């Protein structure tokens, strides 16, 4: 529901603050008083194109602020959550500014948004029906959703969308699997050659580093052996360190007992040195044995190392990655061998999913056809009282090709109308005149009132070109519609105004050669006089007041 509208410096409005309530609100006033300015301002707040001509002359900036309270579960909640625009619970404030240079800015709950986002949100909050309107039911893209809402197709739509997603998901898997198999088949000969080559090479993880170390050692083997032998000779030869240390120990061991305390530390040190020297002798002998026992020659190590590096360069990878490449090559060939069987399984599943989608889609189409017939009949009942007794609404379901069918089913839905006998059916916006458009929309909306797709309905001069009993029928239907939805109506018909829950009068005032528009709510007496003016013209007579009272009394009986 639209709670309030604040307009600053838009066309002839310098400052206007409107509080709006539920039910039926009418805006009346003399022709040219500025009623359309209010709708233009609201349209600006809801994302319509910003044109600098809307700015009041002589000001730098204008603005419009609209506050809404959407019902719980309204579609606007999802959009706000998606765009991270959530405000306080139940609060939704949209604001649009327009500068003298033509630039505009849009805000939702005080957060800047794009014009497209504002327009999307506006389409969810308010539906305007007027002579130049191209939104709501006049947009063929909305017709299928309108019919589904009328028919209560929520669960069937969910099943259809799930079936479509399952089918198309499998189709996507098939395309991906088929592409992989075809790619593998194109490379099969190369893959098999690479597998044989790598299996023959049998690379191991970390082998390059091990071989490089072994090669370096073999390159210096002779020097290493010489160094080990010389070191061993110096440690364990006849005149080497080990023999000299042993001789020194024996000499000290024969020292007089009286000198025992003096030589004991030196004797202990010699014993330790003998142990360490013996360990050194053992380690040197072991190193010599290992060096002598190496089985691979330098040539063999270099051949292996160079073979691994050649393979890595050939396959554009690191030597350490060759084992992984071998494993992946084997897997790709295994996948190629198993690919055809897996592909057949996916294709069987996709065929079953397609049949499931077509099954639920056909059921939805049948239900739509039945709902279309019901909707046509219900609208036909509403048309004669609205002076559209010659008009005919037809709802056409056009089957879609399987390639064009989507998550919403197998049909394209179109609302068509003929306003005169013998006239071919055509799109509503192209066939109906301005006044007929509004009344057609009214008839449809009365029937579709259960659908809460938008919170507020606005009808601009729905009574154009009609009067008397037809205007009264329009008023009765607007009042009936307002039991379900907030309805705002710009009207020149006293029969419509008399049925309002709230009555706003739009006036143009001239002050110091400058015109400005004001809007004020009417009390009971003012309302009677305004309806009398609408009945009689500029001069309000007693008879006009009496007629206005009669209309108000009749309108209050709901």
C-alpha positions in Angstrom: 0.0 0.0 0.0 1.2 3.5 -0.8 1.3 5.4 2.6 2.5 8.8 1.6 3.8 10.9 -1.3 6.0 14.0 -0.8 6.6 16.1 -3.9 9.1 19.0 -4.0 9.4 21.4 -7.0 7.9 19.3 -9.7 6.2 21.2 -12.6 3.7 23.5 -10.8 4.0 21.8 -7.4 6.4 23.6 -5.0 5.6 21.5 -1.9 3.0 18.7 -1.5 2.7 16.1 1.2 -0.1 13.5 0.8 -1.1 10.9 3.3 -2.9 8.0 1.6 -5.1 5.3 3.1 -6.5 1.9 2.1 -9.6 1.4 0.0 -10.7 3.8 -2.8 -9.1 7.2 -3.1 -10.3 9.6 -5.8 -8.6 12.8 -7.1 -10.9 15.3 -8.7 -10.6 18.8 -9.9 -11.3 21.0 -12.9 -9.7 20.1 -16.3 -6.1 21.4 -16.2 -6.0 21.7 -12.5 -2.8 19.5 -12.4 -4.1 16.0 -11.6 -1.7 14.5 -14.2 1.3 16.2 -12.5 0.7 14.1 -9.4 0.8 10.9 -11.5 3.8 12.1 -13.3 5.6 12.8 -10.0 4.7 9.3 -8.7 5.9 7.8 -12.0 9.2 9.6 -11.5 9.5 8.0 -8.0 8.8 4.6 -9.5 11.5 4.7 -12.2 9.9 6.4 -15.1 12.2 8.4 -17.4 13.5 11.6 -15.8 12.9 14.6 -18.0 14.1 18.1 -17.0 10.8 19.5 -18.1 9.3 18.0 -14.9 11.4 20.4 -12.8 9.7 23.5 -11.6 11.0 26.7 -13.3 13.8 28.4 -11.5 14.8 25.7 -9.1 18.0 23.7 -9.0 16.5 20.4 -7.9 13.2 18.6 -7.4 12.4 15.4 -5.6 9.6 12.9 -5.0 9.5 10.5 -2.0 7.0 7.7 -1.8 6.6 5.5 1.2 5.0 2.0 0.9 4.0 -0.8 3.2 3.9 -4.0 1.1 1.9 -6.9 2.4 3.8 -9.8 3.9 5.2 -12.1 1.2 5.0 -9.4 -1.5 7.3 -9.9 -4.4 9.1 -6.6 -3.5 10.5 -8.3 -0.5 12.5 -10.8 -2.6 13.9 -8.0 -4.8 14.9 -5.9 -1.8 16.6 -8.9 -0.2 18.4 -9.8 -3.5 19.7 -6.2 -3.9 20.5 -5.9 -0.1 18.1 -3.0 0.2 16.1 -4.2 3.2 15.0 -1.5 5.6 13.2 -1.6 8.8 10.5 -4.3 9.1 7.6 -3.3 6.7 9.3 -0.1 5.6 10.0 0.8 2.0 10.8 4.3 1.0 11.7 5.2 -2.6 13.2 8.6 -3.5 14.1 10.2 -6.8 15.8 13.5 -7.4 16.0 15.5 -10.6 18.5 18.3 -11.2 18.3 21.2 -13.6 21.0 19.6 -15.8 18.7 16.6 -16.4 20.6 14.2 -14.1 18.6 12.2 -11.7 19.4 9.9 -8.7 17.4 7.1 -7.3 17.3 5.7 -3.7 15.6 2.9 -2.0 15.6 2.9 1.8 18.2 5.7 1.6 20.6 3.5 -0.5 21.4 4.5 -4.1 20.1 2.2 -6.8 20.1 2.2 -10.6 17.1 3.5 -12.6 16.5 -0.1 -13.8 16.3 -1.4 -10.3 13.9 1.4 -9.3 11.7 0.7 -12.3 11.7 -3.0 -11.5 10.6 -2.3 -7.9 8.0 0.2 -9.1 6.4 -2.4 -11.4 5.9 -4.6 -8.4 4.5 -1.9 -6.1 2.1 0.0 -8.4 0.2 -0.7 -11.5 -1.0 2.3 -13.5 -3.8 2.1 -16.1 -4.2 5.1 -18.2 -4.6 6.1 -21.8 -0.8 6.0 -22.5 -0.1 3.1 -20.2 2.2 0.3 -21.4 2.6 -1.6 -18.1 0.8 -4.3 -16.3 -1.7 -6.2 -18.4 -0.9 -4.2 -21.5 2.5 -5.9 -21.6 2.1 -9.3 -23.3 5.0 -10.7 -21.3 2.8 -10.5 -18.2 -0.2 -12.4 -19.6 1.0 -15.9 -18.8 1.8 -15.0 -15.2 -1.6 -13.2 -14.9 -3.5 -16.3 -16.1 -1.4 -18.6 -13.9 -2.2 -16.4 -10.8 -5.9 -16.4 -11.7 -5.8 -20.2 -12.0 -3.8 -20.9 -8.9 -1.1 -22.7 -10.7 1.6 -22.3 -8.1 2.2 -26.0 -7.4 2.0 -27.0 -11.1 4.4 -24.2 -12.1 6.8 -25.4 -9.4 6.6 -29.0 -10.8 7.0 -27.8 -14.4 10.1 -25.7 -13.5 11.7 -28.5 -11.5 11.1 -30.9 -14.4 12.5 -28.5 -16.9 15.6 -27.9 -14.8 16.2 -31.6 -14.4 15.8 -32.2 -18.2 18.0 -29.3 -19.2 20.5 -30.1 -16.6 20.9 -33.6 -18.0 21.1 -32.2 -21.5 24.0 -29.9 -20.4 25.7 -32.9 -18.8 25.4 -34.8 -22.1 26.9 -31.9 -24.0 29.8 -31.7 -21.6 30.4 -35.4 -21.6 30.1 -35.7 -25.4 32.6 -32.9 -25.9 35.1 -34.6 -23.6 34.6 -38.0 -25.3 34.9 -36.4 -28.8 38.0 -34.5 -27.7 39.5 -37.7 -26.3 38.7 -39.6 -29.5 40.5 -37.0 -31.6 43.5 -37.4 -29.4 43.3 -41.2 -28.8 46.3 -42.1 -31.0 48.4 -39.5 -29.3 47.2 -40.5 -25.9 48.0 -44.2 -26.5 51.5 -43.3 -27.8 52.1 -41.0 -24.8 50.9 -43.7 -22.4 53.3 -46.3 -23.9 56.2 -43.9 -23.8 55.6 -42.9 -20.2 55.0 -46.4 -19.1 58.3 -47.5 -20.7 60.0 -44.6 -19.0 58.3 -45.3 -15.6 59.1 -41.9 -14.0 59.1 -41.8 -10.2 58.3 -38.8 -7.9 61.5 -37.0 -6.8 63.7 -39.0 -9.2 65.2 -36.0 -10.9 66.7 -34.7 -7.6 68.0 -38.1 -6.7 69.7 -38.6 -10.1 71.2 -35.1 -10.0 72.8 -35.8 -6.7 74.0 -39.2 -7.8 75.5 -37.7 -11.0 77.3 -35.0 -9.1 78.8 -37.7 -6.8 79.9 -39.9 -9.7 81.4 -36.9 -11.5 83.7 -36.5 -8.5 84.2 -40.2 -7.6 87.9 -40.5 -8.2 88.7 -37.4 -6.1 86.3 -38.7 -3.4 88.1 -42.2 -3.3 91.5 -40.6 -3.2 90.4 -38.3 -0.4 88.9 -41.2 1.6 92.0 -43.4 1.2 94.4 -40.6 2.2 92.2 -39.8 5.2 92.1 -43.4 6.2 95.9 -43.7 5.9 96.4 -40.7 8.1 94.0 -42.1 10.7 94.8 -45.8 10.7 98.2 -46.4 9.0 101.3 -47.8 10.8 102.5 -44.3 11.7 99.1 -42.7 11.7 97.0 -41.0 14.4 95.4 -44.1 15.7 98.8 -45.9 16.3 100.4 -42.8 17.8 97.4 -42.3 20.2 97.7 -46.0 21.2 101.4 -45.6 21.9 100.9 -42.5 24.0 98.2 -44.3 26.0 100.5 -47.2 26.7 103.4 -44.9 27.8 101.1 -43.1 30.3 99.7 -46.4 31.6 103.3 -47.4 32.8 103.8 -44.2 34.7 104.6 -44.6 38.5 101.6 -44.9 40.8 102.6 -41.8 42.7 101.9 -39.8 39.5 98.5 -41.5 38.9 96.4 -38.4 39.9 98.6 -36.3 37.6 98.3 -38.4 34.5 94.7 -39.7 34.9 93.0 -36.7 33.0 95.4 -37.0 30.1 95.0 -40.8 30.0 91.2 -40.4 30.0 91.4 -37.9 27.1 93.6 -40.4 25.1 91.1 -43.1 25.7 88.3 -40.9 24.3 90.5 -39.9 21.4 91.2 -43.6 20.6 87.5 -44.4 20.6 86.7 -41.4 18.2 89.6 -42.2 16.0 88.4 -45.8 15.7 84.9 -44.6 14.8 86.5 -42.3 12.1 88.3 -45.3 10.7 85.1 -47.4 10.5 83.2 -44.5 8.8 86.0 -44.0 6.3 86.1 -47.7 5.5 82.3 -47.8 5.1 82.4 -44.8 2.7 85.0 -46.4 0.6 83.0 -49.6 0.4 79.8 -47.8 -0.6 81.7 -45.8 -3.2 83.2 -48.9 -4.6 79.9 -50.7 -4.6 77.9 -48.2 -6.7 76.4 -50.3 -9.5 75.4 -47.5 -12.0 78.0 -45.8 -14.0 78.0 -42.1 -14.6 76.9 -42.8 -18.2 73.9 -44.8 -17.0 72.8 -42.1 -14.5 73.2 -39.3 -17.1 71.2 -41.3 -19.7 68.3 -41.7 -17.3 68.4 -38.1 -16.2 68.5 -36.8 -19.7 65.7 -39.1 -20.8 63.5 -37.8 -18.1 64.2 -34.2 -19.0 63.7 -34.8 -22.7 60.3 -36.3 -21.9 59.4 -33.4 -19.7 60.3 -30.9 -22.5 58.3 -32.9 -25.0 55.2 -32.9 -22.9 55.7 -29.3 -21.7 55.7 -30.2 -18.0 58.2 -30.5 -15.1 60.1 -33.8 -14.6 58.4 -34.2 -11.2 55.0 -34.0 -12.9 55.7 -36.9 -15.3 54.2 -39.5 -13.0 51.0 -37.4 -12.7 50.9 -37.0 -16.5 51.2 -40.8 -16.8 48.3 -41.3 -14.4 46.1 -38.7 -16.2 46.8 -40.2 -19.6 45.7 -43.6 -18.3 42.6 -42.1 -16.8 41.7 -40.2 -20.1 42.0 -43.4 -22.1 40.0 -45.3 -19.5 37.3 -42.5 -19.6 37.3 -42.8 -23.4 36.7 -46.5 -23.2 33.9 -46.0 -20.6 32.6 -42.7 -22.1 30.3 -44.3 -24.7 28.5 -46.3 -22.0 28.2 -43.4 -19.6 26.9 -41.2 -22.4 24.3 -43.7 -23.3 23.2 -43.8 -19.6 22.9 -40.0 -19.5 20.9 -39.9 -22.8 18.5 -42.5 -21.4 18.0 -40.3 -18.3 17.6 -37.2 -20.4 14.9 -38.9 -22.5 13.0 -39.9 -19.4 13.4 -36.3 -17.9 12.1 -34.8 -21.2 9.0 -37.0 -21.1 8.4 -36.0 -17.5 8.7 -32.3 -18.4 6.3 -32.7 -21.4 3.9 -34.6 -19.2 3.7 -31.9 -16.5 3.8 -29.2 -19.2 0.8 -30.7 -21.1 -1.1 -30.9 -17.8 -0.3 -27.3 -17.1 -1.4 -26.3 -20.7 -4.7 -28.1 -20.2 -5.3 -26.3 -16.9 -4.4 -23.0 -18.5 -6.9 -23.6 -21.4 -9.7 -24.3 -18.8 -8.7 -21.2 -16.8 -8.6 -19.1 -19.9 -12.2 -20.1 -20.7 -13.3 -19.2 -17.1 -11.6 -15.9 -17.2 -13.1 -15.0 -20.5 -16.6 -15.7 -19.2 -16.1 -13.7 -16.0 -14.7 -10.7 -17.8 -17.6 -10.9 -20.3 -20.0 -10.5 -17.4 -18.2 -7.3 -16.4 -18.1 -5.6 -19.8 -21.7 -4.7 -20.6 -22.3 -2.5 -17.5 -19.1 -0.7 -18.4 -20.5 0.3 -21.9 -18.3 -2.4 -23.5 -21.2 -4.7 -24.4 -19.8 -5.0 -28.0 -16.3 -5.9 -26.7 -14.9 -9.4 -26.5 -11.8 -10.6 -24.6 -10.1 -13.7 -25.9 -7.2 -15.5 -24.3 -5.1 -17.4 -26.8 -2.6 -20.2 -25.9 0.0 -20.6 -28.5 2.0 -23.8 -28.3 5.8 -23.3 -28.3 8.3 -25.4 -30.1 10.2 -27.7 -27.9 13.3 -25.6 -28.3 11.4 -22.5 -27.2 9.6 -24.2 -24.3 11.0 -23.1 -20.9 10.5 -23.5 -17.2 7.1 -21.9 -17.4 5.7 -24.5 -19.7 4.8 -25.2 -23.3 2.6 -22.1 -24.1 2.7 -18.5 -24.9 -0.3 -16.7 -23.6 -1.9 -13.6 -25.2 -4.9 -11.5 -24.1 -6.6 -10.3 -27.3 -9.6 -8.0 -27.6 -12.1 -6.9 -30.2 -14.2 -3.8 -29.3 -16.7 -4.0 -32.2 -18.6 -6.8 -33.9 -16.8 -8.2 -36.9 -13.5 -6.6 -35.8 -10.6 -9.0 -35.7 -9.0 -9.8 -32.3 -5.8 -7.9 -31.6 -3.5 -6.8 -28.8 -5.3 -4.8 -26.2 -3.1 -1.8 -26.5 -3.5 -1.5 -30.2 -7.3 -2.3 -30.5 -8.8 -0.3 -27.6 -9.1 3.4 -27.4 -8.0 5.3 -24.3 -11.3 5.2 -22.4 -11.9 1.6 -23.5 -8.4 0.6 -22.3 -9.1 1.8 -18.8 -12.5 0.1 -18.6 -11.1 -3.1 -20.0 -8.3 -3.0 -17.4 -10.9 -2.4 -14.7 -13.0 -5.4 -15.8 -10.0 -7.6 -15.8 -8.7 -6.3 -12.5 -12.1 -6.8 -10.8 -12.0 -10.4 -11.9 -8.3 -10.8 -11.0 -8.5 -9.0 -7.6 -7.3 -12.1 -5.8 -3.9 -11.7 -7.4 -1.8 -9.5 -5.1 1.0 -9.1 -7.6 1.0 -5.3 -7.0 -0.2 -3.5 -4.0 -1.7 -0.4 -5.5 -3.8 0.1 -8.6 -4.1 3.5 -10.3 -6.7 4.3 -12.9 -6.3 7.6 -14.8 -9.6 8.8 -16.2 -11.2 5.4 -16.3 -14.5 7.2 -16.9 -13.4 9.0 -20.1 -16.3 9.4 -22.5 -19.0 7.8 -20.3 -21.6 9.0 -17.8 -24.8 8.0 -16.1 -25.4 4.4 -15.4 -22.0 3.4 -17.0 -20.1 5.7 -14.8 -22.0 4.3 -11.8 -21.1 0.8 -12.9 -17.4 1.9 -13.1 -17.7 3.4 -9.6 -19.3 0.2 -8.2 -16.5 -1.9 -9.6 -13.8 0.3 -8.4 -15.3 0.2 -4.9 -15.5 -3.6 -5.1 -11.9 -3.8 -6.3 -10.8 -1.5 -3.4 -12.0 -4.1 -0.9 -9.0 -6.2 -2.0 -6.5 -3.6 -3.1 -5.6 0.0 -2.6 -7.1 1.9 -5.6 -6.3 5.5 -6.7 -8.5 7.0 -9.4 -8.3 10.3 -11.3 -11.9 10.9 -12.2 -14.3 13.5 -13.7 -17.3 11.3 -12.9 -19.4 12.2 -9.8 -20.7 8.7 -9.7 -17.2 7.4 -9.2 -16.2 10.1 -6.7 -19.3 9.4 -4.6 -18.1 5.8 -3.9 -14.6 6.8 -2.6 -13.3 6.1 0.9 -11.0 9.2 0.6 -11.5 12.3 -1.6 -8.6 14.6 -2.7 -9.2 17.8 -4.6 -6.6 19.1 -6.9 -6.6 22.9 -7.5 -4.4 25.3 -9.4 -3.8 28.6 -7.7 -2.4 31.8 -9.2 -0.3 34.0 -7.0 1.8 36.9 -8.2 1.6 35.8 -11.8 2.8 32.3 -10.8 0.6 29.2 -10.8 1.0 26.4 -8.4 -0.9 23.2 -7.7 -2.3 22.2 -4.3 -4.1 19.1 -3.2 -6.2 18.9 -0.1 -8.5 16.2 1.4 -12.2 17.1 1.6 -14.4 16.8 4.6 -18.0 15.7 4.2 -19.5 19.2 3.3 -16.6 20.0 0.9 -17.0 16.6 -0.7 -20.7 17.2 -1.3 -19.9 20.5 -2.9 -17.2 19.1 -5.1 -19.5 16.3 -6.4 -22.2 19.0 -6.9 -19.7 20.9 -9.0 -18.9 17.8 -11.0 -22.6 17.4 -11.6 -23.6 21.0 -12.4 -20.4 22.8 -13.5 -19.1 26.1 -12.1 -22.4 27.2 -10.5 -23.4 24.9 -7.6 -27.1 24.9 -7.2 -29.3 23.5 -4.5 -30.5 20.8 -6.9 -26.9 19.9 -7.6 -26.2 19.6 -3.9 -29.3 17.4 -3.4 -28.2 15.2 -6.3 -24.7 15.0 -4.8 -26.2 14.0 -1.4 -28.2 11.3 -3.2 -25.1 10.0 -4.9 -23.1 10.0 -1.6 -25.9 8.2 0.2 -26.1 5.6 -2.6 -22.3 5.2 -2.7 -22.1 4.6 1.1 -24.3 1.5 0.7 -21.8 -1.2 -0.2 
